[in-house]
């Protein structure tokens, strides 16, 4: 275990802020919203786009289908078969238009400022940890460091 590579999560605004990327990615869904959509519905669509953006393995798709059919505002919910088709279109869009962006979209929030729409999100990437693997875990709290129960690598 000590010699296995470890990964750390790093926040990244490259190639552009994650909120802007997510807004571009979600645009086809946003354009299909009813004209009288609410802020809650708009937020739900952008958050759903982030859920699909973060799909890493086939097993994650069933969670996205479930989200679309049960957690969306009532008038935006769709049956699982239609949801699966939508998700597959969004995954294809990500592969075709955002292929080089490997970030996860985290802490997503949506704000309206008059007619302007603002999406805030943290982009995160996994990188190999450059710290030596000399300990099995990090201390639980500062008291553990001070008491000497665990030691941080130098």
C-alpha positions as CSV (number, residue, x, y, z in Angstrom):
1,X,0.0,0.0,0.0
2,X,2.8,2.4,0.8
3,X,4.4,2.1,-2.6
4,X,1.2,2.5,-4.6
5,X,0.8,5.8,-6.4
6,X,-1.6,8.2,-4.7
7,X,-3.7,10.8,-6.3
8,X,-4.8,14.2,-5.0
9,X,-7.6,16.4,-6.3
10,X,-6.5,19.8,-7.6
11,X,-8.8,22.7,-8.4
12,X,-8.3,23.9,-12.0
13,X,-9.7,26.8,-14.1
14,X,-8.0,25.5,-17.2
15,X,-8.8,25.7,-20.1
16,X,-11.4,28.2,-18.8
17,X,-13.4,28.5,-15.6
18,X,-15.5,25.4,-15.0
19,X,-18.7,27.5,-14.6
20,X,-18.3,28.8,-18.2
21,X,-17.5,25.3,-19.5
22,X,-20.5,23.9,-17.8
23,X,-22.8,26.6,-19.1
24,X,-21.5,25.9,-22.7
25,X,-22.1,22.2,-22.1
26,X,-25.6,22.7,-20.7
27,X,-26.7,25.2,-23.4
28,X,-28.7,22.7,-25.5
29,X,-30.7,21.7,-22.3
30,X,-31.2,25.3,-21.2
31,X,-32.5,26.2,-24.7
32,X,-35.2,23.5,-24.3
33,X,-36.5,24.8,-21.0
34,X,-40.1,26.2,-21.1
35,X,-40.2,30.0,-21.6
36,X,-41.7,30.5,-18.2
37,X,-39.0,28.4,-16.4
38,X,-38.2,29.1,-12.8
39,X,-34.7,29.7,-11.3
40,X,-35.1,26.3,-9.6
41,X,-35.7,24.6,-12.9
42,X,-32.7,26.4,-14.5
43,X,-30.5,25.4,-11.6
44,X,-31.7,21.8,-11.8
45,X,-30.8,21.6,-15.5
46,X,-27.3,23.0,-14.9
47,X,-26.8,20.6,-12.0
48,X,-28.0,17.7,-14.1
49,X,-25.5,18.7,-16.8
50,X,-22.8,18.5,-14.1
51,X,-24.0,15.1,-13.0
52,X,-23.7,13.9,-16.6
53,X,-20.4,15.7,-17.1
54,X,-19.0,13.8,-14.1
55,X,-20.1,10.3,-15.5
56,X,-16.9,8.3,-15.5
57,X,-18.1,4.7,-15.9
58,X,-21.2,3.0,-17.4
59,X,-22.5,2.3,-13.9
60,X,-22.8,6.1,-13.3
61,X,-25.3,6.4,-16.1
62,X,-28.0,4.7,-14.2
63,X,-27.6,7.3,-11.4
64,X,-28.0,10.1,-13.9
65,X,-31.1,8.5,-15.4
66,X,-32.5,8.2,-11.8
67,X,-31.7,11.8,-11.1
68,X,-33.5,12.9,-14.3
69,X,-36.6,10.9,-13.6
70,X,-36.9,11.5,-9.8
71,X,-34.9,14.6,-8.6
72,X,-35.7,17.1,-11.3
73,X,-38.5,19.6,-10.7
74,X,-41.8,17.8,-11.6
75,X,-42.4,19.3,-15.0
76,X,-38.8,18.6,-16.1
77,X,-38.8,14.9,-15.2
78,X,-38.7,12.4,-18.0
79,X,-39.2,8.6,-18.2
80,X,-36.1,6.5,-17.9
81,X,-35.9,5.6,-21.6
82,X,-36.1,9.2,-22.7
83,X,-33.7,10.2,-20.0
84,X,-31.2,7.6,-21.2
85,X,-31.4,8.9,-24.7
86,X,-30.8,12.5,-23.5
87,X,-27.9,11.4,-21.3
88,X,-26.2,9.5,-24.2
89,X,-26.6,12.7,-26.4
90,X,-25.0,14.8,-23.7
91,X,-22.1,12.3,-23.3
92,X,-21.6,12.4,-27.0
93,X,-21.6,16.2,-26.9
94,X,-18.9,16.1,-24.1
95,X,-16.8,13.7,-26.2
96,X,-17.1,15.7,-29.4
97,X,-16.8,19.3,-28.0
98,X,-15.0,19.0,-24.6
99,X,-12.7,15.9,-25.3
100,X,-9.6,17.5,-23.7
101,X,-11.3,18.7,-20.5
102,X,-10.9,16.0,-17.9
103,X,-12.1,18.0,-14.9
104,X,-14.9,17.1,-12.6
105,X,-17.6,19.8,-12.1
106,X,-18.1,20.3,-8.3
107,X,-19.9,22.8,-6.1
108,X,-22.2,24.0,-8.9
109,X,-24.4,27.0,-8.3
110,X,-26.5,29.1,-10.7
111,X,-27.4,32.8,-10.3
112,X,-29.5,35.2,-12.3
113,X,-28.6,38.9,-12.4
114,X,-31.4,40.4,-14.5
115,X,-31.1,38.8,-17.9
116,X,-27.6,37.5,-17.2
117,X,-27.0,33.9,-16.2
118,X,-24.0,33.1,-14.1
119,X,-22.8,29.5,-13.4
120,X,-20.2,29.0,-10.6
121,X,-18.5,25.7,-10.3
122,X,-15.1,24.3,-9.2
123,X,-13.2,22.3,-11.8
124,X,-11.1,19.5,-10.2
125,X,-8.6,17.2,-11.7
126,X,-6.8,14.2,-10.2
127,X,-3.0,14.3,-10.2
128,X,-0.4,12.0,-8.8
129,X,0.7,13.0,-5.3
130,X,4.3,14.2,-5.3
131,X,4.7,13.7,-1.5
132,X,6.6,10.6,-0.4
133,X,4.5,7.7,0.6
134,X,6.0,7.3,4.1
135,X,2.8,7.3,6.1
136,X,-0.5,5.4,5.7
137,X,-2.7,8.3,6.4
138,X,-2.9,12.0,7.3
139,X,-3.6,13.1,10.8
140,X,-7.2,13.4,11.8
141,X,-6.7,16.8,13.4
142,X,-4.1,19.2,14.6
143,X,-4.1,17.6,18.1
144,X,-2.8,14.4,16.5
145,X,0.1,16.3,15.0
146,X,1.0,18.1,18.3
147,X,0.7,14.9,20.4
148,X,3.0,13.0,18.1
149,X,0.5,10.2,17.4
150,X,1.0,10.7,13.6
151,X,3.8,12.3,11.7
152,X,3.6,14.2,8.4
153,X,6.1,13.3,5.7
154,X,8.9,15.9,5.4
